[in-house]
Amino acid sequence: MLVHPQFDPVALSLGPVQIHWYGLTYLVAFGLFLWLAGLRVRQAQFANSGWTRNDVEDLLFFGVLGVVIGGRVGYALFYKPGQYLSNPLEILMVWKGGMSFHGGLLGVIAAMGLFARTRGRHFLEVTDLIAPCVPTGLASGRIGNYINGELWGRAADPTLPWAMVFPQSGRDIPRHPSQLYQFALEGLLLFVLLWWYARSPRRIGQTSGAFLVGYGVLRFVAEYFREPDSFLGLLALNMSMGQWLCVPMVVVGAWMWRRA
């Protein structure tokens, strides 16, 4: 069996300042977004609508706010509502960890709505632009999870060639490296499929709907290999919180695609 290398979470120390690998993966995610969205605005369907590189930079600013605020608030409400409602100031303590993708998604949706309103653009036109640029950021974040040795997988068959022991879990049993599964599925695979799908003009809302369906399905599958949060465990129908949050994503995404 493999053993997680237990990387030092600090990539670089400059005196009292410490730069963590997880922070660097966020920077990589934002850099990839700038590059990919810059390519998107050159496509005829967006270039003819007056999209520019400056719009992409503004989108990134709005998106960062949505990811950080939505991800943190979503984690508090979806996963530990009792703890954070009794100690609301702890929501601001981001250095203690705790971010939710689904909360971050809602935060980005709100941020893109604000952007669309201030620029006089259709909301779904904005989300169609950014949807294919998101999976690479998700892939980068999963690498950060793997480096930190967090969000490890469920117990695996010891004969599985890539089964891995995560000492951070407190139990020396072989597990699925679910962070890498999610890197491959909701990161790389979703990016390839969406980028291919969106390279041709689509009806407004279809690319956004395809993203919601694609992410929801792939994350739902990956959750079968990911250890549920210890303070929640499995919920109704033996589904994790992550899986339950994916259900409305798939339903809404399918409705959006069909409605378009």
Number of C-alpha atoms within 10 A of each C-alpha: 15 14 15 17 14 13 12 12 16 14 13 12 10 7 6 5 8 12 13 16 20 21 15 16 20 17 15 16 20 21 14 18 23 18 13 19 24 19 13 25 21 15 14 13 16 16 12 10 11 11 18 15 16 10 16 22 15 11 21 19 14 20 23 17 16 22 24 19 20 25 22 23 23 25 21 22 16 14 19 14 15 11 13 16 13 9 10 13 9 13 20 11 11 12 6 8 9 16 19 21 18 19 24 24 18 19 25 24 21 18 21 23 19 14 21 18 12 9 11 9 13 14 19 21 19 20 22 22 22 23 20 27 24 21 27 24 23 24 26 22 24 25 18 21 20 21 18 21 21 16 18 25 26 18 17 17 14 16 9 13 9 16 21 24 25 24 15 13 14 8 10 12 18 23 27 23 25 24 25 18 21 24 24 18 22 27 24 17 19 24 25 13 14 20 18 11 15 18 12 11 13 13 13 20 23 25 28 25 26 24 27 24 24 23 22 24 18 19 20 21 16 22 20 16 20 22 18 20 14 7 8 11 12 16 12 8 7 10 15 21 18 22 20 15 17 20 16 14 20 21 14 14 24 20 15 20 19 11 12 13
